[in-house]
């Protein structure tokens, strides 16, 4: 037998794991890029479709569509100023009411709550975030509004002296529905979102950071104000904007309780409307082309408002990160 015959013939080998992993990694990269591109394309498609659908309203009314509060489907006169004002007012008041409570709940759960109660209260906060908005709206209309009218609205309106500024601010029909009631319901809805997010942010603070502050003799308030809040301030801005975004776009709960009256709100107890509630109330009945176009234009305005809010949030987060 020759020496060449003693040498074993090479056997086919399977492709190496590194080559397979490289091919899979390339496919995964293409898949992720496609998902991101699809998202941008969908976002652009939404904007373009809203702009095209609302163009007849913009073309007919021009700038007057944004500055007029007159909304008359009979005469086909439409102005978005009243709905835009109602949206901004209710969302701002809701954030003003919810923010202190949300921060207080988050700080209590992380800093002060006994361990036995921490999990039940935290679970309750998360459950509140999962309640459908229509449930909040029905509760607001059938339970909260009558109580609010009897125990809050009527006493305040009766105590206001005629001719004063306080009387003008608190005028309205004492039925419990209006701008302030809608703002309170919105505050209850966004409260668990902000509180749950803030709690998770505070839990990311290393224990050594907190313990060092307590070791230096700081009180709980000083630790929260000088250590905890500055440590998570970037994420806190995101939590606030998360709640504000839901308040701006909330539909059913506001539709139940705001009163659905077009025009500028004249007082905190007056009926009003938001962009979302106007679209929800009238889109099914918008048989005229201009009416439907005006509602689609309102949707584009709401989209732009939300975009501006998120852009401001990103700007604030960027500045905080650079400090």
C-alpha positions as a Markdown table, in Angstrom:
| # | Residue | x | y | z |
|---|---|---|---|---|
| 1 | Unk | 0.0 | 0.0 | 0.0 |
| 2 | Unk | 1.4 | 3.4 | -0.9 |
| 3 | Unk | 1.9 | 6.3 | 1.5 |
| 4 | Unk | -0.8 | 8.3 | -0.4 |
| 5 | Unk | -3.3 | 5.6 | 0.3 |
| 6 | Unk | -2.6 | 5.9 | 4.0 |
| 7 | Unk | -3.7 | 9.5 | 4.1 |
| 8 | Unk | -7.4 | 9.8 | 4.9 |
| 9 | Unk | -9.5 | 11.6 | 2.4 |
| 10 | Unk | -11.0 | 15.0 | 3.6 |
| 11 | Unk | -14.6 | 14.8 | 4.7 |
| 12 | Unk | -17.0 | 17.6 | 3.9 |
| 13 | Unk | -17.4 | 20.0 | 6.9 |
| 14 | Unk | -20.5 | 21.9 | 7.9 |
| 15 | Unk | -20.3 | 25.7 | 7.6 |
| 16 | Unk | -18.8 | 27.3 | 10.7 |
| 17 | Unk | -21.1 | 28.8 | 13.3 |
| 18 | Unk | -19.4 | 32.2 | 12.8 |
| 19 | Unk | -20.4 | 32.2 | 9.1 |
| 20 | Unk | -24.0 | 31.2 | 9.9 |
| 21 | Unk | -24.1 | 33.9 | 12.6 |
| 22 | Unk | -22.8 | 36.5 | 10.2 |
| 23 | Unk | -25.5 | 35.6 | 7.6 |
| 24 | Unk | -28.2 | 35.6 | 10.3 |
| 25 | Unk | -26.9 | 39.0 | 11.7 |
| 26 | Unk | -27.2 | 40.5 | 8.2 |
| 27 | Unk | -30.7 | 39.3 | 7.8 |
| 28 | Unk | -31.6 | 40.6 | 11.2 |
| 29 | Unk | -30.2 | 44.0 | 10.4 |
| 30 | Unk | -32.3 | 44.1 | 7.2 |
| 31 | Unk | -35.4 | 43.1 | 9.1 |
| 32 | Unk | -34.9 | 45.8 | 11.7 |
| 33 | Unk | -34.2 | 48.4 | 9.0 |
| 34 | Unk | -37.3 | 47.4 | 7.2 |
| 35 | Unk | -39.4 | 47.7 | 10.4 |
| 36 | Unk | -38.0 | 51.2 | 11.1 |
| 37 | Unk | -38.6 | 52.3 | 7.4 |
| 38 | Unk | -42.2 | 50.9 | 7.6 |
| 39 | Unk | -42.8 | 53.0 | 10.7 |
| 40 | Unk | -41.6 | 56.2 | 9.0 |
| 41 | Unk | -43.6 | 55.4 | 5.9 |
| 42 | Unk | -46.7 | 54.8 | 7.9 |
| 43 | Unk | -46.2 | 58.1 | 9.8 |
| 44 | Unk | -45.7 | 60.0 | 6.6 |
| 45 | Unk | -48.7 | 58.3 | 5.1 |
| 46 | Unk | -50.9 | 59.4 | 8.0 |
| 47 | Unk | -49.7 | 63.0 | 7.7 |
| 48 | Unk | -50.2 | 63.1 | 3.9 |
| 49 | Unk | -53.7 | 61.5 | 4.1 |
| 50 | Unk | -54.8 | 63.9 | 6.8 |
| 51 | Unk | -53.4 | 66.9 | 4.8 |
| 52 | Unk | -55.2 | 65.7 | 1.6 |
| 53 | Unk | -58.4 | 65.0 | 3.4 |
| 54 | Unk | -58.5 | 68.3 | 5.3 |
| 55 | Unk | -57.3 | 70.4 | 2.3 |
| 56 | Unk | -60.9 | 71.5 | 1.3 |
| 57 | Unk | -61.4 | 73.0 | 4.8 |
| 58 | Unk | -58.0 | 74.8 | 4.7 |
| 59 | Unk | -58.7 | 76.0 | 1.1 |
| 60 | Unk | -62.2 | 77.3 | 2.0 |
| 61 | Unk | -61.5 | 79.0 | 5.3 |
| 62 | Unk | -57.8 | 79.7 | 5.2 |
| 63 | Unk | -56.3 | 81.1 | 8.3 |
| 64 | Unk | -59.8 | 81.7 | 9.7 |
| 65 | Unk | -60.1 | 78.0 | 10.3 |
| 66 | Unk | -57.5 | 78.3 | 13.1 |
| 67 | Unk | -58.7 | 81.6 | 14.7 |
| 68 | Unk | -62.5 | 81.2 | 14.5 |
| 69 | Unk | -64.5 | 79.3 | 17.1 |
| 70 | Unk | -67.7 | 79.3 | 15.0 |
| 71 | Unk | -68.8 | 75.7 | 14.2 |
| 72 | Unk | -72.1 | 75.6 | 12.3 |
| 73 | Unk | -72.7 | 72.5 | 10.1 |
| 74 | Unk | -76.0 | 74.0 | 8.9 |
| 75 | Unk | -74.4 | 77.0 | 7.3 |
| 76 | Unk | -71.2 | 75.0 | 6.6 |
| 77 | Unk | -69.0 | 77.4 | 8.7 |
| 78 | Unk | -66.2 | 75.6 | 10.6 |
| 79 | Unk | -63.5 | 77.0 | 12.9 |
| 80 | Unk | -61.1 | 75.0 | 15.0 |
| 81 | Unk | -60.2 | 77.6 | 17.6 |
| 82 | Unk | -62.8 | 76.5 | 20.2 |
| 83 | Unk | -61.8 | 72.8 | 20.1 |
| 84 | Unk | -58.1 | 73.6 | 20.1 |
| 85 | Unk | -58.6 | 75.9 | 23.1 |
| 86 | Unk | -60.6 | 73.2 | 24.9 |
| 87 | Unk | -58.0 | 70.6 | 24.2 |
| 88 | Unk | -55.1 | 72.7 | 25.5 |
| 89 | Unk | -57.0 | 74.0 | 28.6 |
| 90 | Unk | -58.3 | 70.5 | 29.7 |
| 91 | Unk | -54.9 | 68.9 | 29.1 |
| 92 | Unk | -53.0 | 71.6 | 31.0 |
| 93 | Unk | -55.4 | 71.6 | 33.9 |
| 94 | Unk | -55.3 | 67.8 | 34.1 |
| 95 | Unk | -51.5 | 67.8 | 34.2 |
| 96 | Unk | -51.6 | 70.5 | 36.8 |
| 97 | Unk | -53.8 | 68.4 | 39.0 |
| 98 | Unk | -52.2 | 65.1 | 38.4 |
| 99 | Unk | -48.5 | 66.0 | 38.6 |
| 100 | Unk | -48.2 | 66.7 | 42.4 |
| 101 | Unk | -50.3 | 63.6 | 43.2 |
| 102 | Unk | -48.3 | 61.4 | 40.9 |
| 103 | Unk | -45.0 | 62.5 | 42.3 |
| 104 | Unk | -46.3 | 62.1 | 45.8 |
| 105 | Unk | -47.5 | 58.6 | 45.2 |
| 106 | Unk | -44.2 | 57.6 | 43.6 |
| 107 | Unk | -42.1 | 59.1 | 46.4 |
| 108 | Unk | -44.3 | 57.5 | 49.0 |
| 109 | Unk | -44.0 | 54.1 | 47.4 |
| 110 | Unk | -40.2 | 54.3 | 47.1 |
| 111 | Unk | -39.2 | 56.3 | 50.2 |
| 112 | Unk | -41.9 | 56.1 | 52.9 |
| 113 | Unk | -44.3 | 53.2 | 52.3 |
| 114 | Unk | -44.0 | 50.1 | 54.6 |
| 115 | Unk | -42.9 | 47.0 | 52.8 |
| 116 | Unk | -46.2 | 45.3 | 53.5 |
| 117 | Unk | -48.2 | 47.9 | 51.7 |
| 118 | Unk | -45.8 | 48.6 | 48.9 |
| 119 | Unk | -46.8 | 45.9 | 46.5 |
| 120 | Unk | -50.7 | 46.2 | 47.0 |
| 121 | Unk | -50.5 | 50.0 | 46.4 |
| 122 | Unk | -48.2 | 49.6 | 43.5 |
| 123 | Unk | -50.5 | 47.0 | 41.9 |
| 124 | Unk | -53.5 | 49.2 | 42.4 |
| 125 | Unk | -51.8 | 52.1 | 40.6 |
| 126 | Unk | -51.0 | 49.9 | 37.7 |
| 127 | Unk | -54.6 | 48.6 | 37.6 |
| 128 | Unk | -55.9 | 52.1 | 37.4 |
| 129 | Unk | -53.8 | 52.6 | 34.3 |
| 130 | Unk | -55.5 | 49.7 | 32.6 |
| 131 | Unk | -59.1 | 50.8 | 33.1 |
| 132 | Unk | -60.7 | 51.6 | 29.7 |
| 133 | Unk | -61.4 | 55.3 | 29.1 |
| 134 | Unk | -65.1 | 54.7 | 28.5 |
| 135 | Unk | -65.4 | 53.4 | 32.0 |
| 136 | Unk | -63.9 | 56.6 | 33.3 |
| 137 | Unk | -66.3 | 58.6 | 31.1 |
| 138 | Unk | -69.4 | 56.7 | 32.4 |
| 139 | Unk | -68.3 | 57.0 | 36.0 |
| 140 | Unk | -67.7 | 60.7 | 35.4 |
| 141 | Unk | -71.1 | 61.2 | 33.9 |
| 142 | Unk | -73.3 | 59.2 | 36.2 |
| 143 | Unk | -71.4 | 59.4 | 39.5 |
| 144 | Unk | -68.9 | 62.2 | 39.6 |
| 145 | Unk | -70.9 | 64.9 | 37.7 |
| 146 | Unk | -74.0 | 64.8 | 40.0 |
| 147 | Unk | -71.7 | 64.8 | 43.1 |
| 148 | Unk | -69.6 | 67.6 | 41.7 |
| 149 | Unk | -72.6 | 69.7 | 40.8 |
| 150 | Unk | -74.2 | 69.4 | 44.3 |
| 151 | Unk | -71.1 | 69.7 | 46.5 |
| 152 | Unk | -68.7 | 71.8 | 44.6 |
| 153 | Unk | -70.2 | 73.7 | 41.7 |
| 154 | Unk | -73.4 | 75.0 | 43.4 |
| 155 | Unk | -71.7 | 76.2 | 46.6 |
| 156 | Unk | -69.0 | 78.0 | 44.6 |
| 157 | Unk | -71.5 | 79.6 | 42.3 |
| 158 | Unk | -73.8 | 80.7 | 45.1 |
| 159 | Unk | -70.9 | 82.2 | 47.1 |
| 160 | Unk | -69.6 | 84.3 | 44.2 |
| 161 | Unk | -70.5 | 88.0 | 44.5 |
| 162 | Unk | -72.3 | 89.5 | 41.5 |
| 163 | Unk | -70.2 | 91.5 | 39.2 |
| 164 | Unk | -66.8 | 90.2 | 40.4 |
| 165 | Unk | -64.2 | 88.4 | 38.4 |
| 166 | Unk | -64.8 | 85.2 | 40.5 |
| 167 | Unk | -68.4 | 85.2 | 39.3 |
| 168 | Unk | -67.3 | 85.4 | 35.7 |
| 169 | Unk | -64.8 | 82.5 | 36.2 |
| 170 | Unk | -67.4 | 80.3 | 37.8 |
| 171 | Unk | -70.5 | 80.9 | 35.7 |
| 172 | Unk | -72.2 | 78.0 | 34.0 |
| 173 | Unk | -75.0 | 75.5 | 34.1 |
| 174 | Unk | -74.8 | 73.6 | 37.4 |
| 175 | Unk | -75.0 | 70.1 | 35.9 |
| 176 | Unk | -71.5 | 68.9 | 36.8 |
| 177 | Unk | -70.4 | 68.8 | 33.2 |
| 178 | Unk | -67.8 | 71.2 | 31.8 |
| 179 | Unk | -64.2 | 72.1 | 31.4 |
| 180 | Unk | -63.2 | 71.6 | 35.1 |
| 181 | Unk | -65.0 | 68.3 | 35.4 |
| 182 | Unk | -63.3 | 67.0 | 32.2 |
| 183 | Unk | -59.9 | 68.1 | 33.5 |
| 184 | Unk | -60.4 | 66.3 | 36.8 |
| 185 | Unk | -61.4 | 63.1 | 35.0 |
| 186 | Unk | -58.4 | 63.4 | 32.7 |
| 187 | Unk | -56.2 | 64.0 | 35.8 |
| 188 | Unk | -57.4 | 60.8 | 37.3 |
| 189 | Unk | -56.7 | 58.9 | 34.0 |
| 190 | Unk | -53.1 | 60.2 | 33.5 |
| 191 | Unk | -52.3 | 60.0 | 37.2 |
| 192 | Unk | -51.4 | 56.2 | 37.3 |
| 193 | Unk | -49.2 | 56.5 | 34.1 |
| 194 | Unk | -47.1 | 59.3 | 35.6 |
| 195 | Unk | -47.0 | 57.7 | 39.1 |
| 196 | Unk | -46.0 | 54.2 | 37.8 |
| 197 | Unk | -43.3 | 55.6 | 35.5 |
| 198 | Unk | -41.9 | 57.8 | 38.2 |
| 199 | Unk | -41.8 | 54.9 | 40.7 |
| 200 | Unk | -39.8 | 52.8 | 38.3 |
| 201 | Unk | -37.4 | 55.8 | 37.7 |
| 202 | Unk | -36.9 | 56.3 | 41.4 |
| 203 | Unk | -36.2 | 52.6 | 41.9 |
| 204 | Unk | -33.3 | 52.9 | 39.4 |
| 205 | Unk | -31.4 | 55.2 | 41.8 |
| 206 | Unk | -28.6 | 53.1 | 43.5 |
| 207 | Unk | -29.2 | 52.5 | 47.1 |
| 208 | Unk | -25.7 | 53.8 | 48.0 |
| 209 | Unk | -26.6 | 57.2 | 46.7 |
| 210 | Unk | -29.7 | 57.5 | 48.9 |
| 211 | Unk | -27.9 | 56.0 | 51.9 |
| 212 | Unk | -25.0 | 58.4 | 51.5 |
| 213 | Unk | -27.4 | 61.4 | 51.7 |
| 214 | Unk | -29.1 | 60.0 | 54.8 |
| 215 | Unk | -25.7 | 59.3 | 56.3 |
| 216 | Unk | -24.8 | 63.0 | 56.0 |
| 217 | Unk | -27.9 | 63.8 | 58.0 |
| 218 | Unk | -30.3 | 64.8 | 55.3 |
| 219 | Unk | -34.1 | 64.5 | 55.9 |
| 220 | Unk | -36.4 | 62.6 | 53.5 |
| 221 | Unk | -37.5 | 65.8 | 51.9 |
| 222 | Unk | -34.0 | 66.9 | 51.3 |
| 223 | Unk | -33.0 | 63.5 | 49.9 |
| 224 | Unk | -36.0 | 63.7 | 47.5 |
| 225 | Unk | -35.4 | 67.3 | 46.5 |
| 226 | Unk | -31.6 | 67.3 | 46.2 |
| 227 | Unk | -30.8 | 63.7 | 45.3 |
| 228 | Unk | -33.7 | 61.6 | 43.9 |
| 229 | Unk | -35.4 | 64.2 | 41.6 |
| 230 | Unk | -32.2 | 65.6 | 40.1 |
| 231 | Unk | -31.0 | 62.0 | 39.5 |
| 232 | Unk | -34.1 | 61.1 | 37.4 |
| 233 | Unk | -35.0 | 64.5 | 36.0 |
| 234 | Unk | -34.5 | 63.5 | 32.4 |
| 235 | Unk | -36.8 | 60.4 | 32.7 |
| 236 | Unk | -39.3 | 62.5 | 34.7 |
| 237 | Unk | -39.7 | 64.8 | 31.8 |
| 238 | Unk | -40.6 | 61.8 | 29.7 |
| 239 | Unk | -43.1 | 60.6 | 32.2 |
| 240 | Unk | -44.8 | 64.0 | 32.3 |
| 241 | Unk | -45.0 | 64.1 | 28.5 |
| 242 | Unk | -46.4 | 60.6 | 28.5 |
| 243 | Unk | -49.3 | 61.8 | 30.6 |
| 244 | Unk | -49.7 | 65.0 | 28.7 |
| 245 | Unk | -49.8 | 63.0 | 25.4 |
| 246 | Unk | -52.7 | 60.9 | 26.7 |
| 247 | Unk | -54.6 | 63.9 | 28.0 |
| 248 | Unk | -54.3 | 65.7 | 24.6 |
| 249 | Unk | -55.7 | 62.7 | 22.7 |
| 250 | Unk | -58.2 | 61.3 | 25.1 |
| 251 | Unk | -61.6 | 60.9 | 23.4 |
| 252 | Unk | -64.4 | 59.0 | 25.1 |
| 253 | Unk | -64.0 | 60.1 | 28.7 |
| 254 | Unk | -63.9 | 63.7 | 27.7 |
| 255 | Unk | -66.8 | 63.3 | 25.3 |
| 256 | Unk | -69.0 | 62.1 | 28.2 |
| 257 | Unk | -68.2 | 64.9 | 30.6 |
| 258 | Unk | -67.1 | 68.1 | 28.9 |
| 259 | Unk | -70.6 | 69.2 | 27.7 |
| 260 | Unk | -69.7 | 69.2 | 23.9 |
| 261 | Unk | -70.5 | 72.9 | 23.3 |
| 262 | Unk | -68.6 | 74.6 | 20.5 |
| 263 | Unk | -67.0 | 78.0 | 21.1 |
| 264 | Unk | -64.4 | 79.4 | 23.5 |
| 265 | Unk | -65.0 | 78.3 | 27.1 |
| 266 | Unk | -66.0 | 81.3 | 29.1 |
| 267 | Unk | -65.4 | 79.9 | 32.6 |
| 268 | Unk | -64.1 | 76.8 | 34.4 |
| 269 | Unk | -67.7 | 75.4 | 34.8 |
| 270 | Unk | -68.7 | 76.2 | 31.2 |
| 271 | Unk | -69.3 | 73.4 | 28.7 |
| 272 | Unk | -66.7 | 73.1 | 25.9 |
| 273 | Unk | -65.2 | 70.6 | 23.5 |
| 274 | Unk | -61.9 | 69.2 | 22.5 |
| 275 | Unk | -60.6 | 68.1 | 19.1 |
| 276 | Unk | -61.0 | 64.4 | 19.9 |
| 277 | Unk | -64.5 | 64.8 | 21.3 |
| 278 | Unk | -65.6 | 66.9 | 18.3 |
| 279 | Unk | -64.4 | 64.2 | 15.9 |
| 280 | Unk | -66.0 | 61.4 | 17.9 |
| 281 | Unk | -69.4 | 63.2 | 18.1 |
| 282 | Unk | -69.7 | 64.3 | 14.5 |
| 283 | Unk | -67.7 | 62.1 | 12.2 |
| 284 | Unk | -70.5 | 59.6 | 11.7 |
| 285 | Unk | -72.9 | 62.4 | 10.7 |
| 286 | Unk | -70.5 | 64.3 | 8.5 |
| 287 | Unk | -72.3 | 63.6 | 5.2 |
| 288 | Unk | -71.2 | 66.9 | 3.6 |
| 289 | Unk | -67.8 | 67.0 | 2.0 |
| 290 | Unk | -66.8 | 70.2 | 3.7 |
| 291 | Unk | -67.9 | 68.9 | 7.1 |
| 292 | Unk | -65.9 | 65.7 | 6.8 |
| 293 | Unk | -62.9 | 67.7 | 5.5 |
| 294 | Unk | -63.1 | 70.0 | 8.6 |
| 295 | Unk | -63.1 | 67.1 | 10.9 |
| 296 | Unk | -60.1 | 65.5 | 9.2 |
| 297 | Unk | -58.4 | 68.9 | 9.4 |
| 298 | Unk | -59.0 | 68.9 | 13.1 |
| 299 | Unk | -57.2 | 65.5 | 13.2 |
| 300 | Unk | -54.2 | 67.0 | 11.5 |
| 301 | Unk | -54.2 | 69.9 | 14.0 |
| 302 | Unk | -54.3 | 67.4 | 16.9 |
| 303 | Unk | -51.4 | 65.5 | 15.3 |
| 304 | Unk | -49.3 | 68.7 | 14.9 |
| 305 | Unk | -50.0 | 69.7 | 18.6 |
| 306 | Unk | -48.9 | 66.3 | 19.8 |
| 307 | Unk | -45.8 | 66.4 | 17.6 |
| 308 | Unk | -44.9 | 69.9 | 18.9 |
| 309 | Unk | -45.3 | 68.6 | 22.5 |
| 310 | Unk | -43.1 | 65.6 | 21.9 |
| 311 | Unk | -40.5 | 67.8 | 20.1 |
| 312 | Unk | -40.4 | 70.1 | 23.1 |
| 313 | Unk | -40.0 | 67.1 | 25.4 |
| 314 | Unk | -37.1 | 65.8 | 23.3 |
| 315 | Unk | -35.5 | 69.3 | 23.4 |
| 316 | Unk | -35.8 | 69.5 | 27.2 |
| 317 | Unk | -34.4 | 66.0 | 27.6 |
| 318 | Unk | -31.5 | 66.8 | 25.4 |
| 319 | Unk | -30.7 | 69.9 | 27.4 |
| 320 | Unk | -31.0 | 68.1 | 30.7 |
| 321 | Unk | -28.6 | 65.3 | 29.4 |
| 322 | Unk | -26.0 | 67.9 | 28.5 |
| 323 | Unk | -26.0 | 69.6 | 31.9 |
